Amino acid sequence: MRILLAIALSASIASCAVIDPLVYKIDIPQGNYLEQRDVDKLRVGMTREQVRFVLGSPVAENVFRDEEWNYIFRLKPGRGDVITRELTVRFEGDHLASIDGDFKPHEDFNTPIDS
């Protein structure tokens, strides 16, 4: 009886490892999904409203540093490694001054949009 119970228990534990790759696992995206083409639209001197129109509302606004917005995207795929992308947007007063993170500024970033 104990031998049958041990065999049944070991078979059920082993079957979990065999079945796991067959189980569908969903991707879990969180935050602001940004692409380089969105970041390419940013120009120095843009207002906060213009930046919000181009990129959307930031996931995290720093309460202690109002001049900095953080756009964070995290994707946990059902299979594979977690993907994280970040972009920090800095303002001087009400105008965009710089960006930093996983995206490169466009070659025309330092050309104000009014020009």
Legacy VTK file of the C-alpha trace (Angstrom):
# vtk DataFile Version 3.0
C-alpha trace
ASCII
DATASET POLYDATA
POINTS 115 float
0.000 0.000 0.000
2.770 2.443 0.933
4.660 1.608 -2.219
1.622 2.387 -4.384
1.089 5.655 -2.513
4.764 6.606 -2.983
4.603 5.786 -6.707
1.387 7.782 -7.154
2.862 10.745 -5.251
6.114 10.736 -7.234
4.208 10.417 -10.528
1.979 13.364 -9.683
4.961 15.539 -8.738
6.837 14.557 -11.909
3.800 15.244 -14.082
3.756 18.895 -12.968
7.163 19.408 -14.558
6.010 17.737 -17.763
2.741 19.659 -18.027
4.118 23.116 -17.085
5.552 23.912 -20.562
2.164 23.069 -22.056
0.273 25.516 -19.843
-0.440 28.937 -21.380
0.861 31.829 -19.294
-0.206 35.377 -20.091
2.091 38.352 -20.584
1.721 40.979 -17.865
2.476 44.540 -19.061
2.644 47.367 -16.514
3.277 51.080 -16.893
3.728 53.345 -19.909
4.526 51.535 -23.137
6.809 53.841 -25.119
8.535 53.398 -28.441
11.494 55.290 -29.829
9.200 56.997 -32.350
7.253 58.554 -29.441
10.449 59.839 -27.815
11.601 61.201 -31.191
8.704 63.694 -31.078
10.089 65.402 -27.966
11.872 68.735 -28.329
13.571 70.935 -25.783
11.288 73.740 -24.636
8.024 71.767 -24.942
5.502 72.487 -22.185
4.378 69.872 -19.699
1.042 69.623 -21.500
2.770 68.956 -24.813
4.948 66.245 -23.275
1.889 64.675 -21.653
0.118 64.735 -25.047
3.044 62.963 -26.753
3.934 60.413 -24.047
0.831 60.225 -21.871
0.718 60.679 -18.123
3.787 59.396 -16.300
3.550 56.335 -14.091
5.484 58.044 -11.321
5.557 61.739 -10.591
8.140 62.539 -7.952
6.338 64.323 -5.122
9.537 65.904 -3.858
10.932 66.832 -7.284
8.148 68.276 -9.414
10.564 68.924 -12.272
11.051 65.207 -12.984
8.662 62.682 -14.521
9.417 58.971 -14.727
7.971 56.759 -17.436
8.475 53.098 -16.574
7.363 50.043 -18.546
7.717 46.475 -17.317
6.678 43.374 -19.231
6.649 40.015 -17.503
6.142 37.510 -20.294
4.555 34.161 -19.590
7.857 32.652 -20.677
11.228 34.350 -20.730
12.923 37.262 -19.017
11.311 40.410 -17.676
11.699 43.464 -19.947
12.024 46.899 -18.339
12.250 50.270 -20.120
12.626 53.612 -18.374
12.574 57.247 -19.432
13.117 60.230 -17.152
11.884 63.596 -18.407
13.253 66.720 -16.692
11.754 70.190 -16.782
13.098 73.619 -15.978
10.092 75.613 -14.905
7.303 74.528 -17.217
9.515 73.584 -20.178
11.263 70.356 -21.157
15.001 70.527 -20.505
16.360 66.974 -20.901
15.557 63.282 -21.125
17.467 60.291 -19.849
17.007 56.531 -19.804
16.702 53.624 -22.206
15.697 55.821 -25.158
17.986 58.091 -27.133
16.970 61.696 -27.809
16.241 62.505 -31.449
18.995 64.338 -33.333
16.691 67.392 -33.426
15.894 67.237 -29.690
17.856 70.416 -28.945
16.014 72.333 -31.677
12.979 74.024 -30.088
9.652 73.055 -31.631
8.785 76.686 -32.457
11.759 76.969 -34.848
LINES 1 116
115 0 1 2 3 4 5 6 7 8 9 10 11 12 13 14 15 16 17 18 19 20 21 22 23 24 25 26 27 28 29 30 31 32 33 34 35 36 37 38 39 40 41 42 43 44 45 46 47 48 49 50 51 52 53 54 55 56 57 58 59 60 61 62 63 64 65 66 67 68 69 70 71 72 73 74 75 76 77 78 79 80 81 82 83 84 85 86 87 88 89 90 91 92 93 94 95 96 97 98 99 100 101 102 103 104 105 106 107 108 109 110 111 112 113 114
